[in-house]
Amino acid sequence: MVFPITDAKSGATVASIQKMYASSNNCLAALGRMGYDFDTFAVSFPEGSSQAERALLITGIILNEFIFSERDQTDGNDAGGVMSD
């Protein structure tokens, strides 16, 4: 799954975030994903981007992962995550 990052002014794609999945021939990675519920991402940063801009991209990954993956888990008090049904 690839998420393009576009420039707000020009609309051009300047970077991308790719969610990686364990390959079918790598049993250890697949077991790790199932047992520990972690995800792997690859980020291509825009050329010449600052440290703050790179931090924003990484923060966006964490926020999206929380919103879309953690919302289905409950802690007994609410529906979990930021978005509740």
Order of alpha helices (4+ residues) and beta strands (2+ residues): beta-beta-alpha-beta-alpha
